[in-house]
Amino acid sequence: MARRPNFAQAALALAIGLLLIVFLVIPVITVVYVAFTNSDGSLTLSHFFSFFRLTLMRESFYNSLYVGGMSVVVSSIFALPLAYFTARFRFKGALLIQTLGVLPLIMPPFVGATAMLLLFGRNGSLNLLLGEWFNVNLRIMEGLNAVIFVEALHYFPFILLNLTVALNNIDSAMEESAQNLGASGFRLFRRIVFPLAMPGYLAGAALVFLKVFDDVATPLVLNVTNILAAQAYYRINSIGIDDPIGYVASVIMVVASVAALWGSTWIMRGKEYATLQRGGSTLATRRLGPWQAVLAYGWIVFVLLLVLSPHLGILLLSFSRVWSYSIVPEAYTLQNYVTVFRDSPQMLWNTALYCGIAGVLDVLIGSAIAYLMLRTRLPGRQLLDFIASGAVAIPGVVLGIGYLRTFRDFSVPFADVPFTSFWLIIAFAYTVRRLPYALRSCVAALQQVHVSMEESAQNLGASSRRTIFRIVVPLMAGGMLAGFVTSFLTAAVEISATIMLVSATSDAPVSYGIYLYMQSIAGRGPGAALGVIAVTLVGAGTYLSYRIMRARDTRFEAHQALK
Amino acid sequence: MAKVRVEFRNIALAYGKTQVLRDIDLTIEPGEFFALLGPSGSGKSTLLRVLAGFSRPQSGRVLVDGIDISDVAPWRRDIGMVFQNYALWPHMSVRANVAFGLEERRLPKDVIERKVAAALELVGLQEFAARRPSQLSGGQQQRVALARTIAIEPKVLLLDEPLSNLDAKLRVHMRTELLALQRKLGITTIFVTHDQEEALSIADHVAVLDGGVIQQIGTPMELFDRPANRFIANFVGTINLVRGRLEKTAAGAVFDSPLTGKVDLPATAHAPGEAEIAFRPHALSITAADGAEAPGKIWIRGNVAEREFLGEFLRYRIAVPGADIIADQPHFGGGIEFAPGSRVKIGIEPSQLRLLTG
């Protein structure tokens, strides 16, 4: 339907555009600008030369790429068999795999990292047991391996979920025609099924790479400092906001993230998704043979144990008085929780405040962009979507550095506080970082609302404003709620930008608190306790919103059937 | 290529409590172009999938060339199937799609190349070998699917609703082309369709399915002229049905109904009692109510309720006591027309009456 752009729409688009420019585009451009200019403003590449002349920076560069790439490989090793089992076999593991998929996302990797050291480290539970029984010591949690292992364990669900969806979308005729022409077994999977699911796999793999590249806290908790994110953080934090090396590291991180995203779509250029045709059926599932069942359930139990280990680890740690050089803690206490309840109410409040602001803003901006994109012909509406979604490729550390640099000369009106140390800047960073995800749920929600529903309201005399509030918003409510919940909960465990932007302990959110505690041996217990509290709250929130969404879905089901 | 015979013996198949196929016994002669015709849900596609090995019947055997293949895996059957939605793999070029089955048979590279080229030439798509399926039109995609299947030189060719995804003009063109191709290759071919015109126009023999049961097997003309039961009569073409009683006489049989009166019929195996007669709309003649009655015909009086112009003929719905009768009259310059509301007489030639069972 062709509605002519009107003033209100243009004003809305302009306002959102301005927000995105100030809090996303300018900070990123500032980072790039500083990396390429001398102090007098002339263009130069000398910062890049100095960067690569430093052994530590060269090493960090290679390490970051290596950790990113290997995390994708290890994630794939976890995810591929699980996705294959669900697509191929009829077995009572589908729910298990779903749970398996969500569990690690509730807890960010840096929270469980310490516990993983205690479980899988050189003197951790596993190696103590292995040493006792077989006299061997597995070096899982050494150096970069530790980072790769922890990251892969947390982020493989991205590959699992995307791949499973892609596999479920393949029309069974695709597979049957290959069988009809003589293909079977693993060859069939390799030549037909997997290539057709490739877009899903690549999307998941790119996301894993981005997440790992973005993560600064996990390596730091694991004492790995020679990677780009950590170096950027250190340079700016210890040498100063004018040190160009930190900016060069930032630019490289952005380039690598964009390349990963672009690369995953570039490989699939010209190949369209093999989506299920109307009336088609999904791939046939078989019953598991006996040895296949052993293999499948064995792998699931193994992965499940690994996935649960950081959760169980911090739970144990949170109740422990002393835990080192022993399989399980030697003494238990509730003191850690007492400490946390004394210290952390401010942090919990801060998290609720920042994430609440971010969630509300994300839903407002997200639905506005969705509306402009899908319901108007305003010039530049695609650009808004592009910029807002582009935030996904900007690592948190880079955004933080961009904010510190861009706003260093601004102060908060009516208060003599520099904007860079004002708490609201953290909330804005969260808003920008989570906007891509909220936007996608808003767009999906609006796509569900057929234009004819709005047209019939207008036909019956509702103005376009009344139509939006009486028809569109109620029908979109589920998607908007989903967007809010996703933004809120994932912002609650955000650390990369937080680490750059927290300037006073009184402004620190829970995620920063956990990170801070984990820095000292004595703080591990309280840190774990705070982690348990945060994970419980986030988990409960996820479950609750899932229940609400389910209730809503069933309420609308009868209606959907009419479409 | 050796032509093979296909035999279904007592096939029964159920999904849970739903009986999809019951006691299917069917023989398809070598080199035949055979149609499985039926409404949706009649089990015709399932029967095709049984032959291809994608559906396993609970009982019964499938024989190809006299050999029982019931327990052979789909990929070892050598029975080429063209899927309704073509199922071309979007990540492969046209050439790679066609080469797939040959590669799975581990043929040498040069042989594969030659056979792919031959198959593509057969369907007239040589220039499109490097394209991706998404860059082709619906008709071209279907040819690729056909080439892909023919390339492996299957023993039997299966076509699942081969023309349903094409537009009306192309459908008529493709069906003659399919027939020409089948005659050229001489391969035993079975195709599934719900379109009776399609089945009647190109098949050597047709099996009509309904409710998982074969209702009748015969040549297209047999099905049309001598429908075995009420279902066939209704499903193949348009027909009028009149209920009445059948009585046996020394000379043959007499059908009696309020509408037709007593009608003499030739001797029949049909049991006396409740019966139904059927006659086609185009085998009727219509005259004005006061027109002359040609002798030897049965005459029924009625009112024209509706008139539909279908180009080659006019279709009248004529209200007679207790029923409506459909009558087609050819349309040509100077032909007589009857306006709705006109009182008319319908003349039926007794030889055109068919006695139905069931």
Interface residues (C-beta under 8 A of the other chain):
Chain A: D171 A173 M174 E176 S177 A178 Q179 N180 L181 G182 A183 S184 R187 R191 I192 P195 L196 M198 G270 K271 E272 A274 Q277 G280
Chain B: A52 G53 F54 A73 P74 W75 R76 R77 I79 G80 M81 F83 Q84 N85 A87 W89 P90 H91 F100 G101 E104 R105 R132 S134 A145 R148 T149 I152
